[in-house]
């Protein structure tokens, strides 16, 4: 099995690489190690264009909650155009560009899986607390992008599985903000959970949004 992980220098991304290496060949790309800037389409096209497929699994593990020192907004008063734009660039536009250029690397004649790391806070139906405007909205946009792409990709790749996954609260750079009231797991456990969920999904579940237990998350 061949796998491609983008965002491989992050806590979850690095753990996914380690887990997948036990299954076969892994190509790992990150901003830190490879200069991959997912918000720059020229960079994305160059980085993915240099790869030779097919890859049975593609995982987009990029994303950030705190950007340029600014954490999630607690109220409307904290919302700014610049902050929203940064959140969308990193958490929605970047993964969309990766999906656009990764499809050609997926096999057409067998099951091929592409997963993006989303977040439960991107669920509109599950939002009972408010706040976190930019991050919530960007993850909700990512979910819509993933859902829409799954419909199109199924036409050329009938056995494709494109899904959004919520990893739970993981002890990474996001954890200090997320920890209150939520149990956390280390990245290796999160990675094992995510891959177990991905293993159990087939083309019938393509376009879905699932948590680390494999349970559907409301849109």
N, CA and C atoms as a LAMMPS dump frame, in Angstrom:
ITEM: TIMESTEP
0
ITEM: NUMBER OF ATOMS
657
ITEM: BOX BOUNDS ff ff ff
-5.0000000000000000e+02 5.0000000000000000e+02
-5.0000000000000000e+02 5.0000000000000000e+02
-5.0000000000000000e+02 5.0000000000000000e+02
ITEM: ATOMS id mol type element x y z
1 1 1 N 0.836 -1.198 0
2 1 2 C 0 0 0
3 1 3 C 0.869 1.246 0
4 2 1 N 0.472 2.242 -0.78
5 2 2 C 1.193 3.51 -0.814
6 2 3 C 0.304 4.605 -0.245
7 3 1 N 0.893 5.434 0.597
8 3 2 C 0.14 6.501 1.248
9 3 3 C 0.851 7.834 1.073
10 4 1 N 0.06 8.896 1.063
11 4 2 C 0.569 10.259 0.984
12 4 3 C -0.03 11.047 2.137
13 5 1 N 0.83 11.654 2.948
14 5 2 C 0.363 12.462 4.084
15 5 3 C 0.871 13.877 3.914
16 6 1 N -0.031 14.833 3.922
17 6 2 C 0.322 16.244 3.836
18 6 3 C 0.081 16.883 5.195
19 7 1 N 1.039 17.66 5.66
20 7 2 C 0.991 18.16 7.022
21 7 3 C 1.703 17.189 7.947
22 8 1 N 2.734 16.529 7.407
23 8 2 C 3.394 15.43 8.113
24 8 3 C 4.248 15.871 9.289
25 9 1 N 4.544 17.159 9.415
26 9 2 C 5.374 17.611 10.538
27 9 3 C 4.551 17.952 11.771
28 10 1 N 3.223 17.963 11.635
29 10 2 C 2.366 18.235 12.786
30 10 3 C 2.241 17.018 13.681
31 11 1 N 1.644 17.2 14.845
32 11 2 C 1.515 16.107 15.797
33 11 3 C 0.735 14.935 15.235
34 12 1 N -0.457 15.199 14.703
35 12 2 C -1.272 14.123 14.152
36 12 3 C -0.672 13.616 12.848
37 13 1 N -0.214 14.538 12.006
38 13 2 C 0.373 14.136 10.733
39 13 3 C 1.565 13.225 10.915
40 14 1 N 2.446 13.581 11.837
41 14 2 C 3.621 12.755 12.089
42 14 3 C 3.247 11.377 12.608
43 15 1 N 2.245 11.319 13.463
44 15 2 C 1.797 10.034 13.999
45 15 3 C 1.147 9.186 12.915
46 16 1 N 0.432 9.82 11.998
47 16 2 C -0.157 9.087 10.877
48 16 3 C 0.925 8.485 9.991
49 17 1 N 1.98 9.258 9.748
50 17 2 C 3.094 8.746 8.95
51 17 3 C 3.692 7.507 9.61
52 18 1 N 3.908 7.578 10.91
53 18 2 C 4.495 6.444 11.63
54 18 3 C 3.61 5.206 11.541
55 19 1 N 2.304 5.389 11.711
56 19 2 C 1.374 4.26 11.626
57 19 3 C 1.337 3.671 10.222
58 20 1 N 1.315 4.527 9.223
59 20 2 C 1.196 4.062 7.842
60 20 3 C 2.473 3.391 7.35
61 21 1 N 3.609 3.769 7.895
62 21 2 C 4.864 3.136 7.473
63 21 3 C 4.904 1.657 7.833
64 22 1 N 4.101 1.259 8.801
65 22 2 C 4.014 -0.163 9.143
66 22 3 C 3.207 -0.93 8.103
67 23 1 N 2.54 -0.18 7.212
68 23 2 C 1.689 -0.819 6.203
69 23 3 C 2.29 -0.781 4.805
70 24 1 N 3.297 0.046 4.611
71 24 2 C 3.869 0.147 3.275
72 24 3 C 4.602 1.459 3.082
73 25 1 N 4.723 1.886 1.833
74 25 2 C 5.454 3.1 1.488
75 25 3 C 4.634 4.345 1.835
76 26 1 N 5.315 5.338 2.385
77 26 2 C 4.653 6.595 2.726
78 26 3 C 5.457 7.757 2.174
79 27 1 N 4.781 8.665 1.499
80 27 2 C 5.383 9.936 1.099
81 27 3 C 4.827 10.994 2.041
82 28 1 N 5.707 11.708 2.712
83 28 2 C 5.31 12.695 3.711
84 28 3 C 5.74 14.084 3.265
85 29 1 N 4.803 15.025 3.255
86 29 2 C 5.096 16.401 2.869
87 29 3 C 4.637 17.356 3.959
88 30 1 N 5.401 18.417 4.162
89 30 2 C 5.018 19.416 5.156
90 30 3 C 5.614 20.762 4.787
91 31 1 N 5.107 21.771 5.418
92 31 2 C 5.659 23.112 5.216
93 31 3 C 7.056 23.207 5.814
94 32 1 N 7.218 22.652 7.009
95 32 2 C 8.501 22.744 7.701
96 32 3 C 9.619 22.034 6.939
97 33 1 N 9.344 20.844 6.471
98 33 2 C 10.406 20.028 5.876
99 33 3 C 10.511 20.143 4.361
100 34 1 N 9.413 20.51 3.711
101 34 2 C 9.401 20.503 2.247
102 34 3 C 8.976 21.827 1.623
103 35 1 N 8.676 22.804 2.466
104 35 2 C 8.249 24.098 1.939
105 35 3 C 6.867 24.081 1.335
106 36 1 N 6.039 23.111 1.719
107 36 2 C 4.693 23.016 1.166
108 36 3 C 3.776 24.04 1.829
109 37 1 N 3.365 25.03 1.067
110 37 2 C 2.42 26.041 1.536
111 37 3 C 1.086 25.753 0.862
112 38 1 N 0.146 25.16 1.597
113 38 2 C -1.1 24.743 0.968
114 38 3 C -1.963 25.918 0.541
115 39 1 N -1.663 27.116 1.023
116 39 2 C -2.447 28.283 0.62
117 39 3 C -1.962 28.876 -0.688
118 40 1 N -0.874 28.355 -1.24
119 40 2 C -0.281 28.838 -2.489
120 40 3 C -0.454 27.752 -3.546
121 41 1 N -1.355 27.966 -4.497
122 41 2 C -1.64 26.904 -5.468
123 41 3 C -0.434 26.553 -6.325
124 42 1 N 0.389 27.53 -6.641
125 42 2 C 1.59 27.229 -7.416
126 42 3 C 2.469 26.237 -6.667
127 43 1 N 2.592 26.443 -5.364
128 43 2 C 3.39 25.547 -4.532
129 43 3 C 2.752 24.169 -4.444
130 44 1 N 1.449 24.125 -4.256
131 44 2 C 0.742 22.843 -4.177
132 44 3 C 0.886 22.075 -5.487
133 45 1 N 0.685 22.777 -6.605
134 45 2 C 0.779 22.119 -7.913
135 45 3 C 2.184 21.586 -8.157
136 46 1 N 3.184 22.353 -7.761
137 46 2 C 4.578 21.917 -7.949
138 46 3 C 4.896 20.712 -7.078
139 47 1 N 4.486 20.753 -5.817
140 47 2 C 4.802 19.672 -4.882
141 47 3 C 4.104 18.368 -5.266
142 48 1 N 2.818 18.445 -5.579
143 48 2 C 2.087 17.231 -5.937
144 48 3 C 2.374 16.806 -7.376
145 49 1 N 2.69 17.79 -8.212
146 49 2 C 3.018 17.465 -9.597
147 49 3 C 4.303 16.686 -9.734
148 50 1 N 5.166 16.774 -8.732
149 50 2 C 6.439 16.053 -8.767
150 50 3 C 6.293 14.602 -8.322
151 51 1 N 5.113 14.233 -7.83
152 51 2 C 4.903 12.878 -7.325
153 51 3 C 4.367 11.958 -8.413
154 52 1 N 4.698 10.698 -8.277
155 52 2 C 4.195 9.67 -9.191
156 52 3 C 3.263 8.759 -8.407
157 53 1 N 2.023 8.666 -8.859
158 53 2 C 1.053 7.813 -8.195
159 53 3 C 1.132 6.389 -8.694
160 54 1 N 0.166 5.568 -8.346
161 54 2 C -0.984 5.951 -7.529
162 54 3 C -0.724 5.799 -6.035
163 55 1 N -1.545 6.518 -5.25
164 55 2 C -1.535 6.39 -3.792
165 55 3 C -2.889 5.836 -3.366
166 56 1 N -2.866 4.796 -2.561
167 56 2 C -4.106 4.179 -2.086
168 56 3 C -4.779 5.026 -1.015
169 57 1 N -3.965 5.768 -0.269
170 57 2 C -4.481 6.617 0.814
171 57 3 C -3.823 7.984 0.719
172 58 1 N -4.634 9.024 0.757
173 58 2 C -4.146 10.405 0.825
174 58 3 C -4.8 11.044 2.05
175 59 1 N -3.985 11.602 2.924
176 59 2 C -4.53 12.243 4.118
177 59 3 C -4.031 13.679 4.19
178 60 1 N -4.969 14.61 4.278
179 60 2 C -4.644 16.03 4.404
180 60 3 C -4.737 16.38 5.889
181 61 1 N -3.577 16.422 6.542
182 61 2 C -3.517 16.658 7.986
183 61 3 C -3.057 18.074 8.296
184 62 1 N -3.26 18.986 7.363
185 62 2 C -2.901 20.381 7.584
186 62 3 C -4.013 21.079 8.364
187 63 1 N -3.716 22.282 8.849
188 63 2 C -4.728 23.053 9.558
189 63 3 C -4.147 23.691 10.805
190 64 1 N -4.812 24.717 11.286
191 64 2 C -4.345 25.417 12.485
192 64 3 C -5.506 26.153 13.135
193 65 1 N -5.468 26.2 14.443
194 65 2 C -6.468 26.941 15.204
195 65 3 C -5.966 28.343 15.531
196 66 1 N -4.729 28.438 15.978
197 66 2 C -4.118 29.729 16.311
198 66 3 C -3.241 30.152 15.142
199 67 1 N -3.521 31.307 14.57
200 67 2 C -2.79 31.79 13.403
201 67 3 C -2.229 33.183 13.685
202 68 1 N -0.927 33.307 13.478
203 68 2 C -0.238 34.575 13.716
204 68 3 C -0.526 35.102 15.12
205 69 1 N -0.554 34.188 16.063
206 69 2 C -0.744 34.557 17.462
207 69 3 C -2.176 34.829 17.873
208 70 1 N -3.092 34.772 16.925
209 70 2 C -4.495 35.062 17.237
210 70 3 C -5.259 33.768 17.449
211 71 1 N -5.839 33.602 18.636
212 71 2 C -6.632 32.428 18.934
213 71 3 C -8.066 32.597 18.486
214 72 1 N -8.913 31.616 18.767
215 72 2 C -10.307 31.68 18.327
216 72 3 C -11.077 32.818 18.999
217 73 1 N -11.961 33.432 18.223
218 73 2 C -12.739 34.557 18.737
219 73 3 C -13.781 34.067 19.748
220 74 1 N -13.917 34.79 20.832
221 74 2 C -14.907 34.434 21.839
222 74 3 C -16.216 35.188 21.642
223 75 1 N -16.196 36.245 20.839
224 75 2 C -17.411 37.026 20.619
225 75 3 C -17.342 37.694 19.251
226 76 1 N -18.471 38.219 18.811
227 76 2 C -18.523 38.949 17.541
228 76 3 C -17.583 40.144 17.541
229 77 1 N -17.379 40.743 18.704
230 77 2 C -16.509 41.911 18.783
231 77 3 C -15.083 41.592 18.367
232 78 1 N -14.696 40.327 18.485
233 78 2 C -13.323 39.933 18.157
234 78 3 C -13.149 39.532 16.695
235 79 1 N -14.238 39.457 15.959
236 79 2 C -14.164 39.032 14.556
237 79 3 C -13.563 40.143 13.703
238 80 1 N -12.583 39.775 12.857
239 80 2 C -11.996 40.723 11.91
240 80 3 C -11.936 40.087 10.532
241 81 1 N -11.932 40.926 9.513
242 81 2 C -11.835 40.419 8.143
243 81 3 C -10.533 39.665 7.942
244 82 1 N -9.459 40.207 8.504
245 82 2 C -8.148 39.575 8.336
246 82 3 C -8.112 38.207 9.009
247 83 1 N -8.677 38.122 10.208
248 83 2 C -8.683 36.855 10.924
249 83 3 C -9.498 35.792 10.208
250 84 1 N -10.655 36.184 9.699
251 84 2 C -11.481 35.24 8.948
252 84 3 C -10.758 34.766 7.688
253 85 1 N -10.123 35.69 6.999
254 85 2 C -9.413 35.335 5.763
255 85 3 C -8.284 34.349 6.042
256 86 1 N -7.561 34.553 7.14
257 86 2 C -6.472 33.632 7.486
258 86 3 C -7.018 32.235 7.787
259 87 1 N -8.116 32.183 8.538
260 87 2 C -8.69 30.884 8.872
261 87 3 C -9.157 30.139 7.61
262 88 1 N -9.802 30.856 6.711
263 88 2 C -10.275 30.213 5.486
264 88 3 C -9.11 29.777 4.603
265 89 1 N -8.065 30.593 4.546
266 89 2 C -6.912 30.248 3.707
267 89 3 C -6.276 28.939 4.155
268 90 1 N -6.084 28.799 5.467
269 90 2 C -5.382 27.622 5.993
270 90 3 C -6.287 26.406 6.113
271 91 1 N -7.511 26.605 6.61
272 91 2 C -8.356 25.472 6.97
273 91 3 C -9.386 25.067 5.929
274 92 1 N -9.602 25.865 4.904
275 92 2 C -10.569 25.494 3.864
276 92 3 C -9.949 25.566 2.465
277 93 1 N -9.374 26.717 2.122
278 93 2 C -8.829 26.877 0.776
279 93 3 C -7.639 25.955 0.556
280 94 1 N -6.743 25.886 1.532
281 94 2 C -5.573 25.017 1.397
282 94 3 C -5.931 23.572 1.117
283 95 1 N -6.759 22.94 1.96
284 95 2 C -7.156 21.558 1.681
285 95 3 C -7.875 21.408 0.34
286 96 1 N -8.669 22.415 -0.05
287 96 2 C -9.356 22.34 -1.339
288 96 3 C -8.35 22.264 -2.483
289 97 1 N -7.294 23.056 -2.397
290 97 2 C -6.263 23.034 -3.435
291 97 3 C -5.541 21.693 -3.452
292 98 1 N -5.311 21.134 -2.282
293 98 2 C -4.66 19.825 -2.214
294 98 3 C -5.549 18.766 -2.874
295 99 1 N -6.83 18.756 -2.541
296 99 2 C -7.743 17.788 -3.151
297 99 3 C -7.723 17.94 -4.675
298 100 1 N -7.776 19.169 -5.142
299 100 2 C -7.776 19.439 -6.584
300 100 3 C -6.599 18.772 -7.272
301 101 1 N -5.423 18.88 -6.677
302 101 2 C -4.215 18.371 -7.329
303 101 3 C -3.865 16.939 -6.93
304 102 1 N -4.561 16.399 -5.933
305 102 2 C -4.27 15.031 -5.494
306 102 3 C -5.082 13.984 -6.231
307 103 1 N -6.195 14.381 -6.81
308 103 2 C -7.08 13.401 -7.452
309 103 3 C -6.345 12.605 -8.534
310 104 1 N -5.473 13.257 -9.283
311 104 2 C -4.771 12.548 -10.361
312 104 3 C -3.845 11.463 -9.823
313 105 1 N -3.511 11.523 -8.543
314 105 2 C -2.616 10.543 -7.931
315 105 3 C -3.355 9.336 -7.38
316 106 1 N -4.678 9.343 -7.445
317 106 2 C -5.49 8.254 -6.899
318 106 3 C -5.814 7.238 -7.991
319 107 1 N -5.753 5.943 -7.68
320 107 2 C -6.08 4.926 -8.679
321 107 3 C -7.565 4.955 -9.038
322 108 1 N -7.867 4.634 -10.283
323 108 2 C -9.249 4.615 -10.746
324 108 3 C -9.862 3.213 -10.712
325 109 1 N -9.012 2.191 -10.632
326 109 2 C -9.483 0.814 -10.799
327 109 3 C -9.645 0.057 -9.495
328 110 1 N -9.507 0.726 -8.366
329 110 2 C -9.659 0.069 -7.074
330 110 3 C -10.018 1.123 -6.024
331 111 1 N -10.265 0.652 -4.824
332 111 2 C -10.614 1.569 -3.745
333 111 3 C -9.458 2.524 -3.469
334 112 1 N -9.761 3.791 -3.411
335 112 2 C -8.772 4.824 -3.101
336 112 3 C -9.407 5.762 -2.078
337 113 1 N -8.671 6.078 -1.014
338 113 2 C -9.241 6.863 0.078
339 113 3 C -8.502 8.184 0.262
340 114 1 N -9.275 9.248 0.393
341 114 2 C -8.73 10.57 0.683
342 114 3 C -9.481 11.124 1.88
343 115 1 N -8.74 11.479 2.921
344 115 2 C -9.354 12.015 4.134
345 115 3 C -8.77 13.377 4.455
346 116 1 N -9.627 14.275 4.903
347 116 2 C -9.177 15.571 5.408
348 116 3 C -9.498 15.63 6.895
349 117 1 N -8.601 16.228 7.663
350 117 2 C -8.864 16.4 9.09
351 117 3 C -9.736 17.631 9.287
352 118 1 N -10.939 17.393 9.725
353 118 2 C -11.866 18.469 10.026
354 118 3 C -11.966 18.601 11.538
355 119 1 N -13.08 19.081 12.044
356 119 2 C -13.263 19.236 13.493
357 119 3 C -14.746 19.283 13.794
358 120 1 N -15.12 18.715 14.922
359 120 2 C -16.534 18.719 15.293
360 120 3 C -17.083 20.135 15.401
361 121 1 N -16.243 21.086 15.774
362 121 2 C -16.732 22.466 15.888
363 121 3 C -17.12 23.042 14.533
364 122 1 N -16.761 22.364 13.445
365 122 2 C -17.207 22.777 12.123
366 122 3 C -18.621 22.321 11.812
367 123 1 N -19.203 21.53 12.698
368 123 2 C -20.575 21.07 12.51
369 123 3 C -21.551 22.183 12.871
370 124 1 N -22.415 22.54 11.947
371 124 2 C -23.434 23.555 12.226
372 124 3 C -24.498 22.976 13.153
373 125 1 N -24.899 21.736 12.895
374 125 2 C -25.939 21.114 13.71
375 125 3 C -25.522 20.843 15.139
376 126 1 N -24.224 20.691 15.365
377 126 2 C -23.726 20.348 16.693
378 126 3 C -23.296 21.582 17.495
379 127 1 N -23.443 22.761 16.92
380 127 2 C -22.965 23.977 17.565
381 127 3 C -23.972 24.486 18.597
382 128 1 N -23.658 24.266 19.872
383 128 2 C -24.539 24.73 20.948
384 128 3 C -23.855 25.76 21.845
385 129 1 N -22.577 26.055 21.567
386 129 2 C -21.813 26.933 22.46
387 129 3 C -21.491 28.291 21.85
388 130 1 N -21.453 28.378 20.524
389 130 2 C -21.086 29.628 19.868
390 130 3 C -19.592 29.883 19.932
391 131 1 N -19.192 31.094 19.562
392 131 2 C -17.779 31.453 19.567
393 131 3 C -16.992 30.769 18.46
394 132 1 N -15.689 31.044 18.44
395 132 2 C -14.772 30.416 17.479
396 132 3 C -15.252 30.635 16.035
397 133 1 N -15.638 31.838 15.702
398 133 2 C -16.28 32.122 14.426
399 133 3 C -15.451 31.677 13.22
400 134 1 N -14.23 32.127 13.156
401 134 2 C -13.414 31.844 11.981
402 134 3 C -13.104 30.372 11.81
403 135 1 N -12.672 29.72 12.88
404 135 2 C -12.304 28.303 12.806
405 135 3 C -13.526 27.448 12.494
406 136 1 N -14.647 27.718 13.177
407 136 2 C -15.876 26.976 12.905
408 136 3 C -16.288 27.128 11.435
409 137 1 N -16.304 28.365 10.966
410 137 2 C -16.778 28.625 9.603
411 137 3 C -15.856 27.996 8.565
412 138 1 N -14.539 28.062 8.811
413 138 2 C -13.595 27.488 7.86
414 138 3 C -13.72 25.97 7.803
415 139 1 N -13.906 25.325 8.942
416 139 2 C -14.069 23.872 8.946
417 139 3 C -15.41 23.476 8.325
418 140 1 N -16.446 24.28 8.536
419 140 2 C -17.727 24.006 7.887
420 140 3 C -17.579 24.11 6.368
421 141 1 N -16.815 25.114 5.924
422 141 2 C -16.553 25.261 4.489
423 141 3 C -15.761 24.077 3.958
424 142 1 N -14.773 23.625 4.729
425 142 2 C -13.997 22.456 4.333
426 142 3 C -14.906 21.24 4.158
427 143 1 N -15.834 21.051 5.088
428 143 2 C -16.75 19.922 4.981
429 143 3 C -17.57 19.986 3.693
430 144 1 N -18.029 21.169 3.336
431 144 2 C -18.81 21.325 2.103
432 144 3 C -17.949 21.065 0.87
433 145 1 N -16.723 21.544 0.905
434 145 2 C -15.796 21.308 -0.207
435 145 3 C -15.559 19.809 -0.379
436 146 1 N -15.31 19.131 0.732
437 146 2 C -15.066 17.683 0.686
438 146 3 C -16.285 16.946 0.154
439 147 1 N -17.447 17.302 0.644
440 147 2 C -18.69 16.659 0.201
441 147 3 C -18.895 16.85 -1.292
442 148 1 N -18.706 18.062 -1.759
443 148 2 C -18.903 18.364 -3.172
444 148 3 C -17.882 17.637 -4.041
445 149 1 N -16.625 17.62 -3.597
446 149 2 C -15.584 16.924 -4.351
447 149 3 C -15.865 15.434 -4.437
448 150 1 N -16.419 14.856 -3.38
449 150 2 C -16.694 13.414 -3.383
450 150 3 C -17.669 13.037 -4.488
451 151 1 N -18.616 13.911 -4.772
452 151 2 C -19.603 13.649 -5.825
453 151 3 C -18.935 13.67 -7.193
454 152 1 N -18.094 14.679 -7.414
455 152 2 C -17.416 14.784 -8.709
456 152 3 C -16.4 13.665 -8.917
457 153 1 N -15.598 13.399 -7.89
458 153 2 C -14.534 12.401 -8.034
459 153 3 C -15.114 11.014 -8.263
460 154 1 N -16.297 10.735 -7.714
461 154 2 C -16.918 9.418 -7.896
462 154 3 C -17.198 9.121 -9.367
463 155 1 N -17.325 10.148 -10.181
464 155 2 C -17.599 9.927 -11.603
465 155 3 C -16.399 9.366 -12.335
466 156 1 N -15.207 9.787 -11.947
467 156 2 C -13.982 9.289 -12.589
468 156 3 C -13.318 8.182 -11.792
469 157 1 N -13.583 8.159 -10.481
470 157 2 C -13.001 7.157 -9.584
471 157 3 C -14.157 6.503 -8.815
472 158 1 N -14.852 5.561 -9.428
473 158 2 C -16.081 5.019 -8.826
474 158 3 C -15.894 4.319 -7.491
475 159 1 N -14.679 3.922 -7.17
476 159 2 C -14.434 3.262 -5.886
477 159 3 C -13.752 4.207 -4.882
478 160 1 N -13.807 5.491 -5.152
479 160 2 C -13.153 6.454 -4.267
480 160 3 C -13.93 6.643 -2.973
481 161 1 N -13.194 7.008 -1.93
482 161 2 C -13.777 7.293 -0.612
483 161 3 C -13.173 8.606 -0.135
484 162 1 N -13.936 9.674 -0.195
485 162 2 C -13.485 10.979 0.281
486 162 3 C -14.277 11.321 1.533
487 163 1 N -13.587 11.537 2.642
488 163 2 C -14.274 11.768 3.907
489 163 3 C -13.581 12.843 4.732
490 164 1 N -14.374 13.475 5.591
491 164 2 C -13.856 14.405 6.596
492 164 3 C -13.837 13.67 7.93
493 165 1 N -12.738 13.793 8.673
494 165 2 C -12.593 13.074 9.935
495 165 3 C -12.324 14.043 11.086
496 166 1 N -13.003 13.798 12.203
497 166 2 C -12.759 14.551 13.438
498 166 3 C -11.898 13.693 14.35
499 167 1 N -10.677 14.123 14.676
500 167 2 C -9.754 13.273 15.441
501 167 3 C -9.975 13.269 16.944
502 168 1 N -10.905 14.065 17.446
503 168 2 C -11.034 14.234 18.888
504 168 3 C -10.077 15.306 19.36
505 169 1 N -9.929 15.444 20.649
506 169 2 C -9.024 16.439 21.221
507 169 3 C -7.666 15.788 21.449
508 170 1 N -6.693 16.234 20.686
509 170 2 C -5.388 15.59 20.657
510 170 3 C -4.364 16.513 21.307
511 171 1 N -3.411 15.931 21.997
512 171 2 C -2.378 16.711 22.69
513 171 3 C -1.336 17.207 21.699
514 172 1 N -1.723 18.277 20.987
515 172 2 C -0.831 18.938 20.028
516 172 3 C -0.828 20.416 20.363
517 173 1 N -0.432 21.246 19.405
518 173 2 C -0.434 22.683 19.617
519 173 3 C -1.815 23.252 19.841
520 174 1 N -2.869 22.523 19.397
521 174 2 C -4.233 22.995 19.608
522 174 3 C -4.718 22.713 21.021
523 175 1 N -4.151 21.712 21.657
524 175 2 C -4.69 21.209 22.916
525 175 3 C -4.817 22.251 24.028
526 176 1 N -3.853 23.191 24.218
527 176 2 C -4.024 24.158 25.305
528 176 3 C -5.311 24.95 25.205
529 177 1 N -5.777 25.179 23.981
530 177 2 C -7.02 25.919 23.815
531 177 3 C -8.214 24.993 23.962
532 178 1 N -8.073 23.757 23.498
533 178 2 C -9.202 22.845 23.454
534 178 3 C -9.415 22.053 24.737
535 179 1 N -8.444 22.015 25.621
536 179 2 C -8.428 21.011 26.68
537 179 3 C -9.585 21.128 27.659
538 180 1 N -10.045 22.329 27.932
539 180 2 C -11.041 22.521 28.987
540 180 3 C -12.283 21.661 28.758
541 181 1 N -12.525 20.743 29.69
542 181 2 C -13.733 19.937 29.624
543 181 3 C -13.684 18.788 28.651
544 182 1 N -12.576 18.582 27.954
545 182 2 C -12.499 17.517 26.964
546 182 3 C -11.311 16.606 27.256
547 183 1 N -11.544 15.3 27.331
548 183 2 C -10.417 14.379 27.5
549 183 3 C -9.544 14.41 26.262
550 184 1 N -8.244 14.264 26.454
551 184 2 C -7.325 14.305 25.324
552 184 3 C -6.64 12.957 25.134
553 185 1 N -6.113 12.756 23.931
554 185 2 C -5.311 11.572 23.635
555 185 3 C -4.014 12.034 22.994
556 186 1 N -3.003 11.195 23.069
557 186 2 C -1.731 11.524 22.424
558 186 3 C -1.864 11.278 20.927
559 187 1 N -1.007 11.925 20.113
560 187 2 C -1.127 11.791 18.655
561 187 3 C -1.105 10.359 18.152
562 188 1 N -0.291 9.488 18.752
563 188 2 C -0.222 8.103 18.261
564 188 3 C -1.556 7.386 18.407
565 189 1 N -2.256 7.659 19.509
566 189 2 C -3.574 7.059 19.711
567 189 3 C -4.576 7.647 18.722
568 190 1 N -4.515 8.958 18.527
569 190 2 C -5.413 9.61 17.575
570 190 3 C -5.21 9.05 16.173
571 191 1 N -3.958 8.868 15.781
572 191 2 C -3.66 8.343 14.45
573 191 3 C -4.203 6.933 14.275
574 192 1 N -4.002 6.098 15.278
575 192 2 C -4.511 4.725 15.208
576 192 3 C -6.036 4.724 15.109
577 193 1 N -6.684 5.606 15.865
578 193 2 C -8.141 5.701 15.805
579 193 3 C -8.613 6.127 14.421
580 194 1 N -7.979 7.139 13.868
581 194 2 C -8.384 7.654 12.563
582 194 3 C -8.21 6.612 11.469
583 195 1 N -7.105 5.896 11.493
584 195 2 C -6.866 4.887 10.459
585 195 3 C -7.831 3.72 10.611
586 196 1 N -8.19 3.374 11.844
587 196 2 C -9.171 2.312 12.05
588 196 3 C -10.518 2.716 11.453
589 197 1 N -10.891 3.985 11.629
590 197 2 C -12.135 4.481 11.038
591 197 3 C -12.037 4.454 9.508
592 198 1 N -10.947 4.957 8.984
593 198 2 C -10.772 5.017 7.536
594 198 3 C -10.789 3.615 6.93
595 199 1 N -10.189 2.66 7.621
596 199 2 C -10.182 1.275 7.145
597 199 3 C -11.596 0.74 6.967
598 200 1 N -12.495 1.175 7.826
599 200 2 C -13.846 0.637 7.81
600 200 3 C -14.811 1.339 6.876
601 201 1 N -14.362 2.365 6.191
602 201 2 C -15.239 3.122 5.296
603 201 3 C -15.054 2.683 3.847
604 202 1 N -16.148 2.633 3.122
605 202 2 C -16.103 2.263 1.715
606 202 3 C -16.771 3.313 0.854
607 203 1 N -16.867 3.065 -0.446
608 203 2 C -17.47 4.048 -1.361
609 203 3 C -18.865 4.507 -0.944
610 204 1 N -19.62 3.647 -0.273
611 204 2 C -20.968 4.033 0.152
612 204 3 C -20.944 5.155 1.181
613 205 1 N -19.831 5.297 1.89
614 205 2 C -19.711 6.362 2.898
615 205 3 C -18.971 7.59 2.374
616 206 1 N -18.596 7.582 1.114
617 206 2 C -17.862 8.718 0.56
618 206 3 C -18.687 9.995 0.675
619 207 1 N -18.01 11.075 1.039
620 207 2 C -18.699 12.344 1.233
621 207 3 C -19.189 12.554 2.644
622 208 1 N -18.877 11.618 3.548
623 208 2 C -19.359 11.717 4.913
624 208 3 C -18.392 12.405 5.857
625 209 1 N -18.881 12.673 7.06
626 209 2 C -18.139 13.345 8.126
627 209 3 C -18.227 12.441 9.35
628 210 1 N -17.074 11.925 9.801
629 210 2 C -17.062 10.931 10.865
630 210 3 C -16.094 11.334 11.974
631 211 1 N -16.423 10.922 13.208
632 211 2 C -15.508 11.197 14.309
633 211 3 C -14.537 10.032 14.491
634 212 1 N -13.687 10.141 15.508
635 212 2 C -12.62 9.171 15.715
636 212 3 C -13.128 7.793 16.117
637 213 1 N -14.417 7.713 16.459
638 213 2 C -15.034 6.423 16.773
639 213 3 C -15.762 5.828 15.579
640 214 1 N -15.757 6.563 14.472
641 214 2 C -16.479 6.092 13.291
642 214 3 C -17.941 6.508 13.264
643 215 1 N -18.352 7.354 14.207
644 215 2 C -19.739 7.799 14.257
645 215 3 C -19.944 9.019 13.352
646 216 1 N -21.028 9.061 12.569
647 216 2 C -21.291 10.237 11.741
648 216 3 C -21.454 11.493 12.59
649 217 1 N -20.922 12.594 12.091
650 217 2 C -21.056 13.887 12.754
651 217 3 C -22.07 14.723 11.96
652 218 1 N -23.014 15.383 12.623
653 218 2 C -23.988 16.195 11.891
654 218 3 C -23.307 17.293 11.085
655 219 1 N -23.863 17.606 9.953
656 219 2 C -23.326 18.726 9.166
657 219 3 C -23.644 20.05 9.859
